[in-house]
Amino acid sequence: MSYDVFYPTEGILEGFFRISNFLSAPSSVDDILQNVLDEIVNTMGFQRGIICLLDDARENLITKVVKNYSPEEADRAFSLNLNIHKHDCLETRVVKSGRYIALEDSERDPRITETDRKITHFYKRGSTFYAALKIEQEVIGIICLWSKEKTKFSDEEINVLLTFANQISIVIHNTRLFEDNRKRIERLLLLQEAVSCLIGNYSLDNLHEITIRHALLIGEASRAFVYFQDAEKQKHLLSDGKTVFLEKSADMTEKIERGIVRRALEKDSIILVTGEMETAPEFLYDNVSSELAVPFRITDKFRGVLYLGSRHGTFSSDQVNFLDILMKNAAASYDNAIMHSLLSREARSLKKEVEMLKEREDKLLGFHDILGKSPKMQ
């Protein structure tokens, strides 16, 4: 078998320099990772690449950025997460060991697993290089690069690729520190705005819209609704912030009864599930990789759940805490709106009774037949 020997180019030092400059560029982790991956693929002569990071639970590899993927391939990569305990493949092995793996022949190498064969066939890999991304000794993710042609990796090239991986890890660590603080501030401001809008608002439609809009932003989710259950009348109400309906569809009602919303109601606790969990129920929507349900209570009659579905990744503990605070404030506003509605109804009823009593009194005194309209006559 013949291989194309690949040697590093003179542009590698310039690539290192450009990646270092990303540290000072005001941008998000995903934007920086995309720039870094583009730089490495172009500099080292690979055709494609992917960077995956471990989730907060350190159980799933979540795709963050890809390079030169078709729309179909990108959608597949972002929607399918690799569980490091459940999936036996080279990506998860690199995470567990912290060591790199270089495949000169991605189809015939004896180390590949059945999962690797499926991935290789789908993406048409020739030679592949996997490296762990680490902060000190803690693995935080992987970078995977490959070419369609079979390539023999030299020691020099492997050292260069590992240096790139170390540089990426530093970029991720520093950027995460800044971004975590920035996102926390953004969530605090969103929560403050939501609470300000909720206070003194007695329109249920407005409360639905405010709650859903801010929940989507705080949770960075793609789907959201609030679900209400009337314990006395056994009625269910659902609002997506735009439309309110009792029974959207039989299929949706059945899914709600089987899924995360029902579990949150029964346990009266926050439930978070991802597609890689063995106990995960059926998702309510297609193309959702994780779901979150935050229960809340309105007076003693109504119980509710905020549902969020995320297409990419999962929900962080920080997001869950902010959403829990949001729903506690929303529940208080729903309480006030219901009480305001009841008091308004009672006030209208009392006013009507007073008017009826006054009319009766006028008839009893004979004033109802008076025709004159002058002040003296009145």
N, C-alpha and C positions, 0 to 999 in steps of 0.2 A: 504494500500500500504506500502511495506517495503522499507527502504532505507539503503544503506551502509553508516555508519558514518565514515567520513574521518577526521583524526587528523594530525596536522603538525608533521613532523619528526624532529629529532635532527640535520639533515643536513641543516635546514633552515638558521641558522646563517652563516654556511659556504657558502650557496648560496648568502646571502647578501654580504659577503666578496668578493666572486668571481665577482659579478656584480660591486662592487665598483672598483675592479681592472681594469675593462673595460675602466674606465675613463682615465687611464694613457696609455692604449694600443693605438699605432698609427694605427687607422683603420677608415673606412668609417662609416657613420650612419647606413647603411643597414647591414654591417658586425656586428657591435656592437649590433644592434637590434636582429639579428639572434642569436647571442650568449646569449643575455639576455633572449629571448623567450625560447631557448633550456633549459636554466638553470631553469627557472620558471616551465615549463611543467614537467621537470624531477624531480625537488625538491618537487613540490606539488602533484605529482601523477596524473596529467591530461593526457589525451591521445593526445589532439591536442590544437593548439593555433594559434592566428593571431594577428598581430599589424597593425593598419591602422592609417595614419596621414592625417590631413586636408591639402588640397592643398593651394597655395598662396592666392586664392580668398576666402578661408574658406567656400567653398560650397560643396566640394566633399571629401569623405573619400577614400583615395588611399591606397590600400594594399601594405605594405612595405615588410613584411616577414611572412612566415607561418611555421608551425611545424607539421610534420607527415601528410602532404597532399599527395594524389596520384598526378601523373602528370596531370591528367584530372581536379582534384579539384583545383590544384594550378593555372592551366591555366585559369580556370573560375574565381578564386579569383582575379588574377592580371588583367584580362581583363574587369571586371565589377566593376565600381565605384558606391558608394552609395551617392546620392545627399541628403544633410541634409534637404532640403526643399521639395523635390519631393518624397522621399522614407520614408514611415512611418514604421519603424522597431525599435527594441530595440537598435541597434547600433546608429542610428541617435538620438534617445531619450536620450541616455547617453551623446552624444555630446552636445545636447541642454541644458540638465539639469546640467551636470557636476557631477551627482551622479551615484553611482554604481547600478547594478541590478544583483541579484542572483536568478537563476531559479533552483529549485530542480527537477522540471519536465518540460523539455523544450517543451513537447508536449501538456500538459494540463494546464499550467499556464494561468490564465485569462488575463495576460498582453500581451501575444504574439499577433502579428498581422498576416495578411495573408502572408505578405512577410516573417515573421519569420517562419511560418509553412513550406513554401517552402524551406527555408534555412535548417531548422531542418530535414526535410525529405531527402534533398540532402546529408547532412553531417552526418546523423544518430546521432543527439545529444541526450544525456540523461539529464545531468545537465550542466548548463552553467553559467559562471560568466563574467560580463562585468564591466570594470572600465574605467573611463575617465583618460586620461593623461593630466596633467595640469602644466603650468608654472604660478605660483601664482594663479590667478583666471581665466586665459585664457586657455580654452581647446584646445589642439593641436592634439588630436587623441584619440584612444581607444585601449585597449587590451581585447581580448576575449579568454577565456579558457573553454574547456569543456571535459567532460568524457562521455563515452558511457553508463556507468551505472548511475542510479539516485543516487545522493549524497546529504546528508543533510549538509549544510554549517554551521559550528559553528561560534560564534562571534569571537573567537580567530583566526580561519582560515580566516575570512573576513578581520580582521585587518592586518593579515600578507600579504594577497593579495593586500590590499590598500597600504601597505608599499612598496611592490614590485613595484606597479604602480607609486608611488611617486619617487622611486629610478630611474625607467625608464625615467620619465620626466626630472629629473636632468641630466641623461646621455645624453638624446636627446638634451637638451638645450645646454649643454657644447660642445658636439660633433658638433652640428650644427654651433656654432660660429667658431670653428676651420675649419670645412669642407667648410663653405661658403667662408672663406678667402682663403682656399687652392684652391677651385674650381675657384674662381675669378682669382687667379694668373695663374692657368692652362689655363683658357680661354684667358687671356691676352697674354700668351706665344703662344697659338695656333693662335690667331689673328695676332700677330707679325710675326709668321712663314708664315702664309698665305699671308700677304701683301708683305713680302719679296719675296715669290715665284711668286706672281702675277706681281710685278714690272719688266718691261723689257721683259716680256714673250709675244710673239706675235702669239703663236699657239693657236687657238681656242680650239682644243682638249685638250691641256694642261691646259688651263684656266678652262674648264669644270671640269676636274679631280681634280684640286687644290681646286676649290670652293666647290665641292660636298664633297670631303674628309674632309676638315676642318669644313664644316657645320655640317656633321654627328657627328664629335667629340665635337664641341661646343654645339650642341643641344642635344647630347646623344640620337640621334634618330635612328630608325631602317630603315627608308625609306627616300630617298631624290632624287630630280631632279631639273634641271633648265629648265624653260619653256620660249620660246621666241615667240613673235608675230610680224610679219612683217606687219605694218599697211597699207603699200602701196599695196603689193601683196596679202594680206590676207592669208599668209602662216604661219604655226605653226611649230616650231622646239622644240624638247625635248631631253635633254641629262641627263643620269643618272651617268655621269662621266666616263663611259666605252663605251657606244654606243650612237650615235646620230641618230635620226630618225625624219622624218617629221610627219608621222602618225603611231604611234605604233600599234594602233588598233582602230576600230570604237568604241568599248566599252569604252576604255580609253578616247578617244576624247569626247565622250558624257558625261562621268563622270566629266571631266575637265570643260566642259561648264556649268555643273550644280553645281559644287562644289566650294571649297574655292579659287581655283586659279582664276576663273572668277571673284569672288567677290573682290579679291585683286586688279585685273586689273581695274575693274570698279570704285572702291572707291579710288584707288591709295593710299592704306594704309595697314598696317600690319593687318592680320586677324588671330585670334587664336580661335579654336573651340575644344570642348571636347564632348564626347559622351553623357554627361548628360545635355547638353544645349538643350533647346526646339527648338531653331532656327538652330541647327547644321545641315548642309547639309549631303548628303550621303558621307561616307568616300571613298577615292580612293582605299584603300587596306583593305583586311581583317585583323583582329587582330590588328587594330590600334585604340587607345583610345583617341588620340588627334592629331590635325593637325595644322600646322603653315604655313602661306604664307607671304613672304616678297617681295613686289614689287620693281622693279628698272627700270631705263630707260637708253637706250643706244642710243646716239644721238637723233634725232627727229623721226627716222624711226622705231626703235625697242623698244618694251616694254617687260619686262621680270618679272618672278616671281620665287623665290626660294621656293620650297615646301619641308616640312619636316613632317614626320609622326612618332609619338612615340607610342610604344606598351604599355609602363608602365608610368602612370602619365601624367603630362602635361609639358609645357615649362615655366620656370620661367621668370620673368621680366628681370633678369640679362642676361639670355640666349638670349632673344629676342633683347635686346639692342646690344649685341655683334654680333649677326647675321645680324642686320641692318647695323652695321659698316662694317662687312665683305662684304655685298652686295654693299655698296657704293664704296668700293675699287675695288671690282670685276667689277662693271659697268664701272669704269674709265679704267680698264685694257682692257675690251672688246672694249671700245671706241678706245683706242690706237691700239689694234690689228687690228681693222677694218680700221683705218686710215693708219696704216703701210701697210696693204694689198692693199689698194687703191693706195698709193704712189708707192709701188713696181710694181703694174700693170702699172701705168703711166710711171714709169722709163723704164720698159721693152718695152712699146709701143714707147717711145721716142727713145730708142736705136735702135729699129727696123727701125723707120723712118730715123734716121741718116744713118744707113747702106744702106737703099734703095737710099737715096739722093747721097751718096758717089758712089754707083754703077752707078747711072745715070750720075753723073759728069764724071766718068771714061770713060763711053761710048761716051759721047759728045766730050771729048778730044781725043778719039781714043786710049787710053791707054789699053783698054780691050783686044786688039789683040796682045799685046807684049808677045813674047815667052821667052825672056831672063830672067834669074833670078839673074844675077850678080847685085851688089849694084849700079854700074854705069848705067846699063841698066834700073834698077828700078827708 
